[in-house]
Amino acid sequence: MERICVALIGAGRMGQIHGPNAAGHPALRLKYVVDPRPDAAQALACRLAAETAPLEQALADPAVAGVLICSSTDQHLGHTLAAAAAGKAVFCEKPIDLDLRKARQARPRLAGAPFLLGFNRRFDPHFLTLKRRLDAGEIGRLETLHLINHDPAAPPAGFVPTSGGLFKDFTIHDLDLARWLLGEEPVQVFTSASCLVDPDIGRQGDVDTARTVLKTASGRLCVISNTRRSGYGYDQRIEAFGSTGMLTAANARPDTVQTLTEGGTFAAPIHPGFAERYGEAYRAQIDHFADVVGRHATPLIGYDDGIAALVLAEACQASLDAGTAIGLH
């Protein structure tokens, strides 16, 4: 079977994850790596048996059917629009943009373009199993959710100014997960947050520790727990409480072997970071994108999901600023 050519925009942190997954996929051929830093582009291209090229060349190549956008956050929307205008299927890392107004204005320009947004947690096998069991009614009617998303350590100081802040960079994953699991759109958001981990984050105008409560029209509640530092690994858990019971997805570990002695019970630590914890999810994302590029599937997570998550992220900041719950219409 002839493999479908794709291009990767961005050789940074996420490009280092999605690029190898695309290059190793049996249905895809990674033809180009595009990055404004020639050394970074060349190093990744050599490793993945791809070519380097300027963006214009990659998008003008009729052999390229899809584009993986892993550039800096402030470039996501521009690269998405350019790729869609060139007739390419688009996979874009989250968020689609840091400016909700710009993202909304751009929506008509993507009409009909195959677009998959990179909310990888919906592809995690543990979370997928929880979702299927929830939808099957195993715990009756869902009433409340508890989402725990704790980073192992604070990011580098230079990351914060371009990240979009805690809510658009970090909490946005949980906001999408909440929408997916609740099955209803939140109509109210309340957020309380502090800077408890790294004073430099506070000096740059951001927070590093937050609790958010979402409420739907039917009264369902979701509590989101975020921190930039756990001190014990990458803490990723879900608890779903229903009318007849609870579903929970616990932290994944590299192995399930335990040692039990008089001194206690000992197990492998939880995964140290997102790349290890969500490796399967990232591979499943590219599996799905291969089907989207090949026109065998409709994207499971679209542009409107990105808009909805941005609305909630901005509501988190607005609630924090106002010190009160924010209603959504």
C-alpha positions as CSV (number, residue, x, y, z in Angstrom):
1,M,0.0,0.0,0.0
2,E,1.3,3.4,-1.0
3,R,1.9,5.6,2.1
4,I,0.3,9.1,2.3
5,C,2.7,12.0,2.5
6,V,2.5,14.4,5.4
7,A,4.5,17.4,6.6
8,L,5.4,18.4,10.1
9,I,5.5,22.0,11.2
10,G,7.5,22.5,14.3
11,A,10.5,20.5,15.5
12,G,10.1,21.3,19.2
13,R,8.7,19.4,22.1
14,M,5.5,18.3,20.4
15,G,7.1,17.8,17.0
16,Q,9.5,15.4,18.7
17,I,6.5,13.3,19.7
18,H,4.2,13.5,16.7
19,G,7.0,13.5,14.1
20,P,8.3,10.0,15.0
21,N,4.8,8.6,15.4
22,A,3.9,9.8,11.9
23,A,7.2,8.6,10.4
24,G,6.7,5.2,11.9
25,H,3.1,4.8,10.9
26,P,2.5,2.2,8.2
27,A,0.0,4.4,6.3
28,L,2.0,7.6,6.4
29,R,5.2,9.0,5.0
30,L,6.7,12.0,6.7
31,K,8.1,13.9,3.8
32,Y,9.0,17.3,5.3
33,V,10.0,18.9,8.6
34,V,9.4,22.6,8.7
35,D,10.9,24.8,11.4
36,P,12.3,28.4,11.3
37,R,15.4,27.0,13.2
38,P,17.4,25.2,10.5
39,D,19.5,23.2,13.0
40,A,16.4,21.9,14.8
41,A,14.6,21.0,11.5
42,Q,17.7,19.3,10.1
43,A,18.3,17.2,13.2
44,L,14.8,15.9,13.4
45,A,14.5,15.4,9.6
46,C,17.8,13.3,9.5
47,R,16.5,11.2,12.4
48,L,13.2,10.5,10.6
49,A,14.5,10.1,7.1
50,A,12.6,13.2,6.0
51,E,13.6,16.4,4.1
52,T,13.6,20.0,5.4
53,A,11.7,22.6,3.5
54,P,10.3,26.1,4.0
55,L,6.6,26.2,4.7
56,E,5.6,27.5,1.3
57,Q,7.4,24.5,-0.4
58,A,5.8,21.9,1.8
59,L,2.3,23.3,1.4
60,A,2.7,23.7,-2.4
61,D,3.7,20.0,-2.8
62,P,0.7,18.2,-4.3
63,A,2.0,14.9,-2.8
64,V,1.5,16.2,0.7
65,A,-2.0,15.4,1.8
66,G,-1.8,16.3,5.5
67,V,0.0,18.6,7.9
68,L,0.9,18.1,11.5
69,I,1.0,21.5,13.2
70,C,3.3,21.5,16.3
71,S,4.6,25.0,16.0
72,S,4.6,27.6,18.9
73,T,1.1,28.3,20.2
74,D,0.9,31.7,18.7
75,Q,1.5,30.2,15.2
76,H,-1.2,27.5,15.4
77,L,-4.0,29.4,13.8
78,G,-1.9,30.9,11.0
79,H,-0.4,27.6,10.1
80,T,-3.8,25.9,10.2
81,L,-5.4,28.5,7.9
82,A,-2.4,28.2,5.5
83,A,-2.6,24.4,5.4
84,A,-6.4,24.4,4.9
85,A,-6.1,26.9,2.1
86,A,-3.6,24.6,0.4
87,G,-6.2,21.8,0.5
88,K,-4.4,19.8,3.2
89,A,-5.9,17.8,6.1
90,V,-4.8,19.4,9.3
91,F,-3.8,18.0,12.7
92,C,-3.2,20.9,15.1
93,E,-1.8,20.8,18.7
94,K,-4.0,22.6,21.3
95,P,-5.0,25.3,21.7
96,I,-6.0,26.6,18.2
97,D,-5.1,30.1,19.3
98,L,-4.6,32.2,22.4
99,D,-7.2,34.7,21.3
100,L,-10.8,33.5,21.3
101,R,-12.0,36.4,19.1
102,K,-9.4,35.5,16.4
103,A,-10.3,31.8,16.6
104,R,-14.0,32.6,16.2
105,Q,-13.4,34.9,13.3
106,A,-11.3,32.3,11.4
107,R,-14.0,29.6,11.7
108,P,-15.6,30.2,8.3
109,R,-12.3,29.9,6.5
110,L,-12.0,26.3,7.7
111,A,-15.5,25.2,6.4
112,G,-15.1,21.7,4.9
113,A,-11.4,21.3,5.8
114,P,-10.6,18.1,7.6
115,F,-9.3,19.3,11.0
116,L,-8.3,17.3,14.0
117,L,-7.4,19.1,17.3
118,G,-4.8,17.6,19.6
119,F,-6.7,16.9,22.8
120,N,-4.8,13.6,23.3
121,R,-6.5,12.5,26.5
122,R,-9.6,11.5,24.6
123,F,-7.4,8.8,23.0
124,D,-6.0,7.5,26.2
125,P,-7.1,3.8,26.6
126,H,-7.8,4.1,30.3
127,F,-9.9,7.2,29.9
128,L,-11.7,5.7,26.8
129,T,-12.6,2.7,28.9
130,L,-14.0,4.9,31.6
131,K,-16.0,6.9,29.1
132,R,-17.5,3.8,27.5
133,R,-18.5,2.4,30.9
134,L,-20.0,5.7,31.9
135,D,-22.0,6.0,28.7
136,A,-23.2,2.4,29.2
137,G,-24.8,3.4,32.5
138,E,-22.6,1.2,34.8
139,I,-22.9,3.8,37.6
140,G,-26.3,5.0,36.8
141,R,-26.7,8.7,36.0
142,L,-23.5,10.8,36.2
143,E,-23.7,13.4,39.0
144,T,-20.1,14.7,39.6
145,L,-16.6,14.4,38.2
146,H,-13.2,15.0,39.8
147,L,-10.3,15.5,37.4
148,I,-6.8,15.6,38.7
149,N,-4.0,17.0,36.5
150,H,-0.8,17.7,38.4
151,D,2.6,18.3,36.6
152,P,5.7,16.8,38.2
153,A,7.6,20.1,38.3
154,A,7.3,23.8,37.3
155,P,8.1,24.7,33.7
156,P,11.2,26.7,32.7
157,A,10.9,30.4,33.5
158,G,11.0,31.3,29.8
159,F,8.0,29.1,29.0
160,V,5.3,31.2,30.8
161,P,5.2,34.4,28.7
162,T,4.4,32.5,25.5
163,S,2.3,29.7,26.9
164,G,-1.0,31.4,27.3
165,G,-1.0,30.9,31.1
166,L,-2.2,28.1,33.2
167,F,-5.7,28.0,31.9
168,K,-5.1,28.1,28.2
169,D,-1.9,25.9,28.3
170,F,-2.7,23.4,31.0
171,T,-6.2,23.4,32.4
172,I,-7.5,23.5,28.8
173,H,-6.9,19.7,28.6
174,D,-9.2,19.2,31.6
175,L,-11.8,21.5,30.3
176,D,-12.1,19.5,27.1
177,L,-12.1,16.2,29.1
178,A,-14.9,17.6,31.3
179,R,-17.0,18.5,28.3
180,W,-16.4,15.0,26.8
181,L,-17.3,13.2,30.0
182,L,-20.1,15.3,31.3
183,G,-22.1,15.0,28.1
184,E,-23.4,18.6,28.7
185,E,-21.9,22.0,28.2
186,P,-21.0,23.8,31.4
187,V,-23.1,26.9,32.0
188,Q,-21.1,28.2,35.1
189,V,-17.4,28.4,36.0
190,F,-15.8,29.2,39.3
191,T,-12.0,29.3,39.7
192,S,-9.8,30.0,42.6
193,A,-6.0,30.0,42.1
194,S,-2.7,31.0,43.7
195,C,1.0,31.0,43.0
196,L,2.4,28.5,45.5
197,V,5.0,26.6,43.4
198,D,7.3,29.1,41.8
199,P,7.4,32.9,42.6
200,D,8.8,33.6,39.1
201,I,5.5,32.4,37.7
202,G,3.6,34.9,39.8
203,R,6.0,37.7,38.9
204,Q,5.1,37.0,35.2
205,G,1.4,37.4,36.0
206,D,0.4,33.8,36.0
207,V,-0.7,31.3,38.6
208,D,0.5,27.7,39.2
209,T,-2.1,26.1,41.4
210,A,-5.9,26.2,40.8
211,R,-9.2,24.6,41.6
212,T,-12.1,25.0,39.1
213,V,-15.7,24.0,39.5
214,L,-17.9,23.6,36.4
215,K,-21.7,23.3,36.6
216,T,-24.0,22.2,33.8
217,A,-27.7,23.2,33.3
218,S,-28.9,19.9,34.8
219,G,-26.7,20.5,37.9
220,R,-23.8,18.2,37.2
221,L,-20.6,19.3,38.8
222,C,-17.0,18.9,37.8
223,V,-14.0,19.8,40.1
224,I,-10.6,20.2,38.4
225,S,-7.5,20.1,40.4
226,N,-4.3,21.7,38.8
227,T,-0.8,22.3,40.0
228,R,2.5,22.9,38.2
229,R,4.3,20.7,40.8
230,S,3.3,17.4,42.4
231,G,6.8,16.3,43.7
232,Y,5.9,12.6,43.0
233,G,5.4,12.3,39.2
234,Y,2.8,13.1,36.6
235,D,-0.5,12.7,38.5
236,Q,-3.4,12.0,36.1
237,R,-6.7,10.6,37.6
238,I,-10.4,10.7,37.0
239,E,-13.2,9.9,39.4
240,A,-16.8,9.8,38.2
241,F,-19.6,9.6,40.7
242,G,-23.0,8.4,39.6
243,S,-26.4,7.5,41.1
244,T,-25.4,3.9,41.7
245,G,-21.6,3.9,42.1
246,M,-18.3,5.3,41.0
247,L,-15.9,4.8,38.1
248,T,-12.2,5.7,38.5
249,A,-9.1,5.8,36.3
250,A,-6.1,5.6,38.5
251,N,-2.5,6.7,37.7
252,A,-0.8,4.5,35.2
253,R,2.6,3.0,36.1
254,P,5.5,1.5,34.0
255,D,4.7,-1.9,35.6
256,T,2.1,-3.3,38.0
257,V,4.5,-5.4,40.1
258,Q,4.3,-4.8,43.9
259,T,6.5,-5.9,46.7
260,L,4.8,-6.6,50.0
261,T,6.9,-7.1,53.1
262,E,6.8,-6.3,56.8
263,G,8.1,-2.8,55.9
264,G,5.1,-2.1,53.7
265,T,3.9,-2.2,50.1
266,F,6.2,-0.9,47.4
267,A,5.4,-0.3,43.7
268,A,6.9,1.4,40.6
269,P,6.5,5.2,40.7
270,I,3.9,6.8,38.4
271,H,5.1,8.1,35.1
272,P,7.5,11.1,35.3
273,G,5.9,13.2,32.5
274,F,3.3,13.6,29.8
275,A,5.4,11.9,27.0
276,E,5.6,8.6,29.0
277,R,2.1,8.7,30.4
278,Y,0.3,9.5,27.2
279,G,2.5,7.6,24.7
280,E,-0.3,5.3,23.7
281,A,-2.7,8.2,23.3
282,Y,-0.3,10.1,21.1
283,R,0.1,7.1,18.9
284,A,-3.7,6.5,18.7
285,Q,-4.1,10.2,17.7
286,I,-1.8,9.7,14.7
287,D,-3.7,6.4,13.9
288,H,-6.9,8.5,13.7
289,F,-5.2,11.3,11.7
290,A,-4.0,8.7,9.2
291,D,-7.7,7.7,8.7
292,V,-8.7,11.4,8.4
293,V,-6.0,12.1,5.8
294,G,-7.0,9.0,3.9
295,R,-10.7,10.2,4.0
296,H,-11.7,7.1,5.9
297,A,-12.8,8.9,9.1
298,T,-14.3,12.2,10.3
299,P,-12.2,13.9,12.9
300,L,-13.3,13.0,16.4
301,I,-12.2,16.3,17.9
302,G,-12.9,19.4,15.7
303,Y,-12.4,23.1,15.5
304,D,-15.6,23.8,17.5
305,D,-14.3,21.7,20.4
306,G,-11.3,24.0,20.4
307,I,-13.5,27.1,20.5
308,A,-15.5,25.6,23.4
309,A,-12.4,24.8,25.4
310,L,-11.1,28.3,24.9
311,V,-14.4,29.8,26.1
312,L,-14.0,27.8,29.3
313,A,-10.4,28.8,29.7
314,E,-11.2,32.4,29.4
315,A,-14.0,32.0,31.8
316,C,-11.6,30.5,34.3
317,Q,-9.4,33.6,34.1
318,A,-12.5,35.9,34.3
319,S,-13.7,34.1,37.4
320,L,-10.4,34.3,39.1
321,D,-10.1,38.1,38.3
322,A,-13.7,38.8,39.5
323,G,-13.6,36.4,42.5
324,T,-17.0,35.0,41.6
325,A,-18.7,32.4,39.4
326,I,-19.0,33.3,35.7
327,G,-22.2,32.4,33.8
328,L,-21.9,31.2,30.2
329,H,-24.5,31.7,27.5
